[in-house]
Amino acid sequence: MDREWGSKPRSGGAASAQNEAIDRRERLRRLALGTIDLAKDPYFMRNHLGSYECKLCLTLHNNEGNYMAHTQGKRHQTYLAKRAAREAKDAPAQPQPHKRKVSVRKTVKIGRPGYRVTKQFDGETKQRSLLFQIEYPEIEDNAKPRHRFMSSVEQRVQPYEKRYQYLLFAAEPYEIIAFKVPSTEIDKSTPKFFSHWDPDSKMFTLQLYFKVKPPETNKPQPPPNANGTGAPGVPSRPLPPPPRGPPPPPPQGMAPGAPMGNPPRAPPTIPGSLLPPPPMVNGPGPMPPGRAPPAPPPPPVSNNSMVNFTPVTQMGRPPTIRMPPPPQDFQGQQMQGQGLRRPPPPPPPSMG
């Protein structure tokens, strides 16, 4: 059945005025929360009960959306206008600062002027100078070129460089040109720093001198290094050779020119041992004839001499080096010549 009035079937019916107001406030709340920051609102306050208050209108709100809808209402907007009018009336009138109005002259630029830069050096004062010659053949009538110095911080064309500054020249209708010069102090005394404009030849001339840096007299010289090298660029001096003393005299009983050195020592012989001493590779040679044989080792005092024997240095005395006994035939010949007999070898000690 067709209906010409009312709502469609299963549509929930037409919204009442109360429902439309609720929907409008919710839509305004979402819109305001996306554009307004409540933390910056001077009239927004949250009390100890968890609800929100408007300090301007003295109203109480249950949630943030209700407060945002209140800020868009007529009552809140009226109180805002009244407070603004009262503050403007109570505030004292302050004089406005006088601002100088500078009219920007708009002219059509015709390009860059021609220029010539000459580097100069004064041999007497050891100063370097620059001579700038700028040509302005089509400069305006009764106009004079201007110049100024600009630091590297002021300009925005090139990156900052502390070592350089800029010298600018300007004249209408030409473009402004700049020269990059060292950031050294300029000598602005009268005979050295000057500028001149020649209206006949249409040439502007400027000359400047740079001051000479004083020598660093208080700077200490770097000490030389351990290998004899000093400051960079200074040649190093060779070290003198060490002094040589006289050669030591040869020991007593040695012929001059004989090799000096310690003779090889044989290992000590343990008294009462039946083992012969080990052969010496570089040991002494056979005893030459005419010399007495070395003294034989003393016999042991008792059978317990091996008990207290310690092969170390005792009482701070150096160890006694005992030579091996010479052959029997060699000793017999020496004994017969001297009439002495070698005592018989001692019996082996009793180990029991």
C-alpha positions as CSV (number, residue, x, y, z in Angstrom):
1,M,0.0,0.0,0.0
2,D,1.4,3.4,-1.0
3,R,1.8,6.1,1.7
4,E,2.0,9.7,0.9
5,W,2.7,10.8,4.5
6,G,4.9,9.6,7.3
7,S,8.2,7.6,7.1
8,K,9.1,4.6,5.1
9,P,8.5,1.1,6.6
10,R,11.2,-0.1,8.9
11,S,13.0,3.3,8.9
12,G,12.5,4.0,12.6
13,G,10.1,6.9,12.1
14,A,10.8,10.6,11.7
15,A,13.3,12.2,14.2
16,S,11.8,14.5,16.8
17,A,13.2,17.9,17.6
18,Q,14.9,16.5,20.7
19,N,16.7,13.9,18.7
20,E,17.8,16.5,16.1
21,A,19.3,18.7,18.9
22,I,21.2,15.7,20.3
23,D,22.6,14.9,16.9
24,R,23.6,18.5,16.2
25,R,25.4,18.8,19.6
26,E,27.3,15.6,19.0
27,R,28.3,16.8,15.5
28,L,29.5,20.1,16.9
29,R,31.4,18.3,19.6
30,R,33.4,16.2,17.2
31,L,34.1,19.2,15.0
32,A,35.3,21.3,17.9
33,L,37.5,18.5,19.4
34,G,39.3,18.3,16.0
35,T,40.0,22.0,15.8
36,I,40.2,23.4,19.4
37,D,42.7,22.4,22.1
38,L,41.0,22.4,25.5
39,A,44.4,22.7,27.3
40,K,44.8,26.2,25.9
41,D,41.3,27.4,26.9
42,P,41.6,29.8,29.8
43,Y,38.0,29.2,31.0
44,F,38.0,25.4,30.9
45,M,38.4,23.8,34.4
46,R,37.9,20.3,35.8
47,N,36.7,20.1,39.4
48,H,37.2,17.4,42.0
49,L,34.0,15.6,41.1
50,G,35.2,14.8,37.6
51,S,32.9,17.2,35.9
52,Y,33.8,20.3,33.9
53,E,33.1,24.0,34.6
54,C,33.2,27.2,32.5
55,K,34.9,29.9,34.6
56,L,33.5,32.6,32.4
57,C,29.8,31.6,32.5
58,L,29.9,29.7,35.8
59,T,28.2,26.7,34.2
60,L,28.6,22.9,35.0
61,H,29.1,20.3,32.3
62,N,29.2,16.5,32.5
63,N,31.7,15.8,29.7
64,E,34.0,17.6,27.2
65,G,31.5,17.4,24.4
66,N,28.9,19.3,26.5
67,Y,31.5,22.0,27.3
68,M,32.5,22.3,23.6
69,A,28.8,22.7,22.7
70,H,28.5,25.4,25.4
71,T,31.4,27.4,23.9
72,Q,29.6,27.6,20.6
73,G,26.4,28.8,22.2
74,K,25.1,32.4,22.4
75,R,25.6,32.8,26.2
76,H,29.3,32.0,26.1
77,Q,29.9,34.2,23.0
78,T,28.1,37.1,24.6
79,Y,30.2,37.0,27.8
80,L,33.4,36.8,25.7
81,A,32.4,40.0,23.9
82,K,31.6,41.8,27.2
83,R,34.9,40.9,28.8
84,A,36.9,42.0,25.7
85,A,35.1,45.4,25.7
86,R,35.7,45.9,29.5
87,E,39.5,45.0,29.2
88,A,39.9,47.4,26.2
89,K,38.2,50.2,28.3
90,D,40.3,49.6,31.4
91,A,43.6,49.3,29.6
92,P,45.6,52.6,29.4
93,A,46.1,54.1,26.0
94,Q,49.7,53.6,25.0
95,P,51.3,55.8,22.3
96,Q,52.0,53.9,19.1
97,P,55.7,53.8,18.0
98,H,56.4,56.0,15.1
99,K,57.3,53.8,12.1
100,R,59.2,55.3,9.3
101,K,57.7,54.5,6.0
102,V,60.2,53.6,3.4
103,S,58.9,53.6,-0.1
104,V,60.5,50.9,-2.2
105,R,61.5,52.2,-5.5
106,K,60.7,49.9,-8.3
107,T,63.0,50.3,-11.3
108,V,63.8,48.1,-14.2
109,K,67.3,46.7,-14.0
110,I,69.4,46.9,-17.1
111,G,72.2,44.5,-16.1
112,R,75.5,44.4,-14.3
113,P,78.1,47.2,-14.8
114,G,81.6,46.6,-16.1
115,Y,84.4,46.5,-13.5
116,R,88.2,46.1,-13.2
117,V,90.0,44.9,-10.0
118,T,93.7,45.4,-9.5
119,K,95.8,43.8,-6.8
120,Q,98.6,46.0,-5.4
121,F,101.5,45.5,-2.8
122,D,103.3,48.3,-0.9
123,G,106.9,47.3,-0.5
124,E,107.6,49.9,2.3
125,T,104.7,49.1,4.6
126,K,104.3,45.4,3.4
127,Q,100.6,46.0,2.9
128,R,98.4,44.5,0.3
129,S,95.6,46.6,-1.4
130,L,92.8,46.3,-3.9
131,L,91.8,48.9,-6.5
132,F,88.2,48.7,-7.8
133,Q,87.1,50.6,-10.9
134,I,83.3,50.3,-11.7
135,E,81.9,51.8,-14.9
136,Y,78.3,53.1,-15.0
137,P,77.9,54.7,-18.4
138,E,74.0,54.8,-18.2
139,I,73.6,55.9,-14.6
140,E,70.7,58.1,-13.8
141,D,71.2,61.9,-13.7
142,N,72.5,63.4,-10.5
143,A,73.0,60.0,-9.1
144,K,76.1,58.8,-7.4
145,P,77.2,55.1,-6.8
146,R,77.2,53.8,-3.2
147,H,79.2,51.1,-1.5
148,R,79.2,49.2,1.8
149,F,80.9,46.3,3.5
150,M,78.8,43.2,4.4
151,S,79.8,40.3,6.7
152,S,79.4,36.7,5.7
153,V,76.5,36.4,8.2
154,E,74.3,39.1,6.6
155,Q,74.3,37.7,3.1
156,R,72.1,34.8,2.1
157,V,73.5,33.9,-1.3
158,Q,76.6,31.9,-0.4
159,P,77.3,29.7,2.7
160,Y,78.8,31.3,5.8
161,E,82.6,31.6,5.7
162,K,84.3,33.4,8.6
163,R,87.5,34.2,6.6
164,Y,85.7,36.4,4.0
165,Q,83.6,39.5,3.8
166,Y,81.8,41.2,0.9
167,L,82.1,44.7,-0.7
168,L,78.9,45.8,-2.4
169,F,78.4,48.5,-5.1
170,A,75.0,49.9,-6.1
171,A,73.8,52.5,-8.6
172,E,70.5,52.8,-10.4
173,P,69.4,51.3,-12.8
174,Y,72.2,48.7,-12.6
175,E,72.1,45.6,-10.5
176,I,74.0,45.4,-7.2
177,I,77.4,43.7,-7.5
178,A,79.5,42.3,-4.7
179,F,83.2,41.2,-4.4
180,K,84.4,38.6,-1.9
181,V,87.5,39.9,-0.1
182,P,89.5,38.6,2.9
183,S,88.0,39.3,6.3
184,T,91.1,41.2,7.5
185,E,90.9,44.6,9.2
186,I,91.0,47.4,6.7
187,D,93.3,50.4,7.1
188,K,90.8,53.4,6.8
189,S,93.4,56.2,7.1
190,T,92.9,59.1,4.8
191,P,95.7,58.6,2.2
192,K,95.1,54.8,1.8
193,F,91.3,54.4,1.8
194,F,89.5,56.6,-0.6
195,S,86.7,56.6,-3.2
196,H,86.1,58.9,-6.1
197,W,83.2,59.3,-8.7
198,D,84.1,60.9,-12.0
199,P,80.9,62.2,-13.6
200,D,82.6,62.8,-17.0
201,S,84.0,59.3,-17.5
202,K,81.2,57.7,-15.5
203,M,83.6,55.6,-13.4
204,F,83.6,55.0,-9.7
205,T,87.0,54.2,-8.1
206,L,87.6,52.8,-4.6
207,Q,90.9,51.8,-3.1
208,L,91.5,49.9,0.2
209,Y,94.5,48.7,2.2
210,F,94.6,45.7,4.5
211,K,96.4,46.0,7.8
212,V,99.5,43.8,8.4
213,K,99.1,41.3,11.2
214,P,101.6,41.8,14.0
215,P,104.1,39.0,14.5
216,E,103.4,36.7,17.4
217,T,106.3,37.5,19.7
218,N,104.8,36.0,22.9
219,K,104.3,32.6,21.3
220,P,107.0,30.2,22.7
221,Q,109.1,28.1,20.4
222,P,108.2,24.4,20.4
223,P,110.9,22.3,22.1
224,P,112.9,19.9,20.0
225,N,111.8,16.3,20.0
226,A,113.8,13.4,21.4
227,N,115.1,12.4,18.0
228,G,116.5,15.8,17.3
229,T,113.7,17.2,15.2
230,G,112.4,20.7,16.0
231,A,109.7,22.9,14.5
232,P,108.3,21.9,11.0
233,G,110.4,23.4,8.2
234,V,113.6,23.7,10.3
235,P,116.3,21.2,9.4
236,S,117.2,18.8,12.2
237,R,120.8,18.8,13.6
238,P,122.6,15.4,13.8
239,L,123.4,14.2,17.3
240,P,127.1,14.3,18.2
241,P,128.9,10.9,18.5
242,P,129.4,9.6,22.1
243,P,132.9,10.2,23.6
244,R,135.4,7.3,23.3
245,G,137.7,6.6,26.2
246,P,141.1,4.9,26.1
247,P,141.1,1.1,25.7
248,P,141.5,-0.9,29.0
249,P,145.0,-2.3,29.7
250,P,145.5,-6.0,29.2
251,P,145.5,-8.1,32.4
252,Q,148.7,-9.2,34.0
253,G,150.4,-12.2,32.5
254,M,148.8,-12.0,29.1
255,A,150.5,-11.1,25.9
256,P,149.3,-8.0,24.1
257,G,146.9,-8.8,21.4
258,A,145.7,-12.1,23.0
259,P,142.0,-12.7,22.9
260,M,140.3,-11.6,26.2
261,G,137.6,-13.9,27.5
262,N,136.7,-16.2,30.2
263,P,138.0,-19.8,29.8
264,P,135.4,-22.5,29.8
265,R,134.8,-23.9,33.3
266,A,134.4,-27.6,34.1
267,P,131.5,-28.8,36.2
268,P,132.4,-29.4,39.9
269,T,133.4,-33.0,40.9
270,I,131.5,-34.6,43.7
271,P,134.0,-36.1,46.2
272,G,133.6,-39.9,46.5
273,S,131.8,-40.3,43.3
274,L,132.9,-43.3,41.1
275,L,131.6,-41.8,37.9
276,P,134.2,-40.0,35.9
277,P,133.6,-36.3,35.0
278,P,131.9,-35.7,31.6
279,P,134.2,-34.9,28.8
280,M,134.6,-31.3,27.9
281,V,134.2,-30.3,24.3
282,N,136.0,-27.0,24.6
283,G,137.9,-27.9,27.8
284,P,141.6,-27.2,28.5
285,G,144.2,-29.2,26.4
286,P,146.9,-31.4,27.8
287,M,149.2,-30.0,30.5
288,P,152.4,-28.6,28.9
289,P,155.6,-30.1,30.3
290,G,157.5,-28.1,32.9
291,R,154.4,-27.1,35.0
292,A,153.2,-28.7,38.2
293,P,150.0,-30.7,38.1
294,P,147.0,-29.3,40.0
295,A,146.5,-30.3,43.6
296,P,144.4,-33.5,44.1
297,P,141.1,-33.2,46.0
298,P,141.2,-33.7,49.7
299,P,140.0,-37.1,51.1
300,P,136.7,-37.3,52.8
301,V,136.7,-36.8,56.5
302,S,134.2,-39.5,57.3
303,N,131.8,-41.9,55.7
304,N,128.9,-39.5,56.3
305,S,130.3,-36.7,54.2
306,M,127.8,-37.2,51.5
307,V,124.9,-36.7,53.9
308,N,125.8,-33.0,54.6
309,F,127.0,-32.2,51.2
310,T,125.1,-29.4,49.4
311,P,126.4,-28.3,45.9
312,V,125.7,-24.6,46.5
313,T,127.9,-21.7,47.6
314,Q,128.4,-21.6,51.3
315,M,129.2,-18.6,53.5
316,G,129.2,-16.3,50.4
317,R,132.3,-18.0,48.9
318,P,132.5,-18.8,45.2
319,P,132.4,-22.5,44.3
320,T,135.7,-24.2,43.9
321,I,136.3,-25.5,40.5
322,R,138.1,-28.9,40.6
323,M,140.0,-30.0,37.5
324,P,139.9,-33.7,36.4
325,P,143.0,-35.7,37.3
326,P,145.6,-36.0,34.6
327,P,146.6,-39.4,33.1
328,Q,148.6,-41.8,35.2
329,D,151.6,-41.9,32.9
330,F,151.8,-38.1,32.8
331,Q,151.5,-37.8,36.6
332,G,154.2,-40.5,37.1
333,Q,156.7,-38.7,35.0
334,Q,156.0,-35.5,36.9
335,M,156.1,-37.3,40.3
336,Q,159.5,-38.9,39.5
337,G,161.0,-35.6,38.6
338,Q,159.8,-34.0,41.8
339,G,160.2,-37.0,44.2
340,L,156.5,-36.9,45.3
341,R,154.0,-39.7,45.3
342,R,150.2,-39.3,44.9
343,P,148.2,-40.8,47.7
344,P,146.0,-43.8,46.8
345,P,142.4,-42.9,45.8
346,P,140.0,-42.9,48.7
347,P,137.7,-45.9,49.2
348,P,134.1,-45.5,48.2
349,P,131.8,-44.3,51.0
350,S,129.6,-46.8,52.7
351,M,126.0,-46.1,51.6
352,G,124.6,-48.5,54.3
